[in-house]
Amino acid sequence: MLIPSQVIITYVRPSWWLPGLEIGWGIVTGLIAFSQNAHQIYALRVLLGLFESSAWPGMMTLFSRSQMLRWTHSG
């Protein structure tokens, strides 16, 4: 999911994309508590994995950019 997330983040502002992923991640996590059988848990875990795998590259990109800015302006 690295490539699709990075492509989407170029079209959608990270300030919208990343919080949306985190909200979706929280909703899916909460829905796991209400699942009633194994098939529902499997489906929700797949969705949870999609949210998590999309959020991780975006967050790491933003953190690395802020770190690079600190390094270039500290000297």
C-alpha positions in Angstrom: 0.0 0.0 0.0 3.0 2.3 0.0 2.6 3.5 -3.6 -1.2 4.1 -3.6 -1.0 6.0 -0.3 1.8 8.2 -1.6 -0.1 8.9 -4.8 -3.2 9.9 -2.9 -1.2 12.1 -0.5 0.0 14.1 -3.5 -3.6 14.9 -4.5 -5.2 15.2 -1.1 -3.7 17.3 1.6 -2.0 15.2 4.3 -3.9 17.2 6.9 -7.1 15.6 5.5 -5.8 12.2 4.4 -4.0 11.1 7.6 -6.7 12.1 10.1 -9.3 10.4 7.9 -7.2 7.2 8.0 -6.8 7.4 11.7 -10.5 8.0 12.2 -11.3 5.0 10.0 -8.7 2.9 11.9 -10.4 3.8 15.2 -13.9 3.0 13.9 -12.9 -0.4 12.5 -11.1 -1.2 15.8 -14.3 -0.3 17.7 -16.4 -2.4 15.3 -14.3 -5.5 16.1 -15.7 -5.4 19.6 -19.2 -5.8 18.2 -18.4 -8.6 15.7 -20.4 -11.8 16.3 -18.5 -14.4 14.3 -15.1 -15.1 12.9 -15.9 -14.0 9.3 -16.8 -10.5 10.6 -13.5 -10.4 12.4 -11.6 -11.5 9.3 -13.2 -8.8 7.2 -12.6 -6.1 9.8 -9.0 -7.1 10.2 -8.5 -6.8 6.5 -10.0 -3.3 6.6 -7.8 -2.5 9.7 -4.7 -3.6 7.8 -5.6 -1.4 4.8 -6.0 1.7 7.1 -2.8 0.9 8.9 -0.8 0.2 5.8 -2.0 3.4 4.2 -1.3 5.6 7.2 2.2 4.4 8.0 4.0 5.6 4.8 2.3 9.0 5.0 3.3 9.6 8.6 6.8 8.5 7.9 7.1 10.8 5.0 5.9 13.7 7.0 8.2 12.9 9.9 11.2 12.5 7.7 10.5 15.8 5.9 10.3 17.6 9.3 13.5 16.0 10.4 15.3 17.0 7.2 14.1 20.6 7.7 15.6 20.6 11.2 18.9 19.3 9.9 19.2 21.8 7.2 18.3 24.8 9.4 20.3 23.8 12.4 23.7 24.5 10.9 
